[in-house]
Amino acid sequence: MTEDSQRNFRSVYYEKVGFRGVEEKKSLEILLKDDRLGILPPHHESHAQVMMYRKEQYSDVLHALKVIRFVSDATPQAEVYLRMYQLESGKLPRSPSFLLEPEDEVFLAIAKAMEEMVEDTVDCYWIIRCFVNQLKNKHRDALPQLPKAFEQYLNLEDSRLLGHLKTCSAVSRLPYDLWFNRCFAGCLPESSLQRVWDKVVSGSCKILVFVAVEILLTFKIKVMALNSAEKITQFLENIPQDSSDAIVSKAIDLWHKHCGTPVHSA
């Protein structure tokens, strides 16, 4: 096994944002062998100082939110992350009682999942922040195209199943927001999400398409037995968790099957 293949989601993302303290010691040792990581800060000797700055920034933003009474010690941590992100991006609403925008709901879903993966609150916020920014920037143009790609690849894998979805008028009502905007946060358990998000972080959002396709293939019998778009969507939004690891493994195989062995296939 190569060194790169030993890096899991957290270690890859820690590299991208310049953090130290990855939970897996072996992954951290692999991560820090190179003098230059190719990502700011370029030298791992700078990480401690960068981390200090980021802790200070985290504390300053959190303090500001408490002063204006947007958050308190009783505020759920995921919501704290959201308010911090809104303040830093100039999108903090006038009142915390205002209804959340769709993009805020996406942020919260990702934040709640990331909380289960990263223990330190400062680290967690910065990783969420970078992950969400990557979705908004790098994958901004690709994400809206994923539903069409999903239909294309499902047709190649099982045209009869796609035909059933069309007969039930379910294709346009599938949980695309859950699958592609939230990157399966709230759908798959964190252990499975890490493997999917690892691919997204590495540059490919198309893996999301193949996870969605594999979910349909895995639960084909169940889906074929449902005869309405509402029932199909409701089931797909609450799939059984015990098959998640197998679904992700098969999805990665499908990804390789249709895209070769992409390095950073978008």
N, C-alpha and C positions, 0 to 999 in steps of 0.2 A: 504494500500500500504506500502511495506517495505521500509526502508530507502534506501537500495541499488537500488531499482527500481526507486527511484526519481533522481538518478544521470544520467545526460545526457552525450553525448559524451565528451563535453569539461571538465566537472567536473571529469569524470573518467580519462581522459588523464592528467589533471592537477595533479591528485593524483599520477599517475605513474611517472611523471617527477619532482614532488616536488614543484609545483608552488602554489602561493597564488594569490588571485585576480580574481577568477572565476566570470564571469558576474552574474550568478544566485546566489543571496545571500543565498537562502535556501539551494541550493546544496553545497555551500561552508561551511555553518554551519554543515551540515551533514558530509561533508568530514573531517572536523577538530575536530570532537568529540573524535575520538580515539587518545590516546597518541602516539601509535605506528601505523604507516601506513603499516609497513611491506616492505617498499620500501625506498631506500636511498633518502634523509636523513630520518632516522627512526623517528625523533621527529619533530613535526610541528614548534617547537620553532626555529629550524634551517633553516626554509624556507626563512626567510628574508635575512640571510647571503648568502645562496646558490643563491638566486635570484640576489643579489648584484654581486656575482662572475660571474654569467651568463650574466648580463648586461655588465660587464667589458669585458668579453670575446667577446661578440657580438660587442662592440665598437671597440675593438682591431682588430678583423678580418675585420670589415667594413673599418676601417682606412687603413689597409694594402692593401685592394683591390683598394681603391681610390688612394693610393700612386703609385701603379703600373698601374693605369689607366685602371683597368678592369671594374670598375663601376663609375658612377658619380651621381649627384643629379637627373639627368634626366632618369636614368636606372629604368625600371619597377621593382616594389618591388619583384615580384616573381623571376625575374632574379637575383636580388641581393641575395635573399635566396639561389638560385642555386650556384652562384659563391662562396658564403660563405661556403656552404656545400662541394663544390669541393676543395676549399683551405684547409679546415680542414681535408678532407679525402685523401689529396695528389693527387687529380685528376684534378687540375686546368690546362686547356690546355695552350699552349704557347701563344695563342692569343684569344681574345674574338670573333674574326671573324671566328674561326674554327666552322665547323658544329657540332651541338649537337648530342650526342650519344642517342640511344633509351632510355637508363635509365635516361638521362637528360630530355628528353621530358616527361617521367613519373613523374619525380620530379616536373617539371613546372606545370603539370596538377594538381597534388595534392596541390602544393603551392598556385595556383590561387584559388582553392576551399577553402583551409584553410583560406586564406585572408578574405573571406566573413564570416567566423565563429569567428575569433579571431582578435580583434582590435589592441592590442598592438603588435608592430613589434617584440620586443624581445621574448615575449611569443610565438608568431606565429612561429618564426624561430625554436625555440627549440621543439615545438610540431611537426612541419613538420619533423625536423631532427629525432626525436625519432620514428615517425610513419613510415618514409621511412626505417629506420634501422630495425624496427620490420619486415617489409615486406621482407627485404633482408636477415634477419637472421632467425627469428622464422618461417616464412612462406616460406622460400626459396625452400624447397623440395615439399611443398604442392601446391604452385601456378601452376607449370607446369601440375599438375594432374587435375586441375579444368575443362578444356574443356572435358575431358573424363567423369568426374562426371556429368557435365552438360548434356551430351548426354544420360547418364544412367537415370537421374531423369526426363528428358523431355520425354523419352520413357515410363517411368512409368506413367506419368501424361497425356500424349497425344501422343500415338505412331503414329497416323495419321499425326499429325503436324510434327513430326520428319521425317516421311516418305516423306513428301512434301519437307522438307529441303534437304534430301538426293537426291530426284529426281532432284532437281534444282542444285545439287552439291554445296550447300551452307554451309554445316556443317563445312567444313574446312576453310571457308572464313568469318565466323561470327566475329564480333568485339571483339575477346577475349582479345586483348591488352587493349582496352577501359574498358571492364568489369572487368578483373581480375588483370592486372598489374597496371592500374590506379584506380582500385577500384571504377569505375563509375564516377570518377571526369571528369566533362565535359559532362556527360550524364544525371545525375540526379541533381536537384536543391539542394542547400546546406542544406535546411531544411530536405530533405529526406536522403541526404548523411550522416548527423550526426547520424541517427538511424542505418544505415548500418555500418559505421565506428566504432560505439560503440561496435558492435559485433566483428569486426576485432581486435580492441584494446583489448578487453576482452579475445582474444585468438582464435577466430574462423574465418578462412577465407572461410569456406564452405558456410557461409551466402551469399557470392558473387554468388555462383552457383544458389541458390534459387531465388535470385533477377533476374538473367538472365532468368531462367526458367519462372518466373512469367511475365516477360516482353513479352516473346513469347506467353504465355497463354492469357495475356490481349489483345494483338494485333493479336490474331490468325486469325480473319477474314481478316484483312489487309494483313498479311503475306501470307495466303493461296491464296490471289488474285494476288500476285506477282509471276512471273514465271522465274525469273533469280536470280542467286546468287548476282549479282551486285546490283540489285534493293532492294533485301531483306536486304543486308548489309547496304546500304545507308539509308534505312528507320530506321533500328535498331540503327544506329549511331546518329539519330536525332529524337528520339521518342518525342511525345507530352509531355509537362511538367505537364499538369494538372492532370495526373493520377498517378504521382510519389508517393504520400503518400499512396495511396491505394495499389499500387504495392508493396511497402516495407512492409506494414502491412500483405498482403497476402503471401509475401515471408517469413516473419518470421513464419507465420502459417505453411507453407510448411516445413520449417526448423525443427519445432517442430514435425510435422507429420512424417517425415522420420528419424529424429535423436533423437526422444524423446524430452526431455527438456534438451539439452546439456548445460553444464556449460561453458566449453571452448572447444567445439568440433572443431577439426581442419578440 
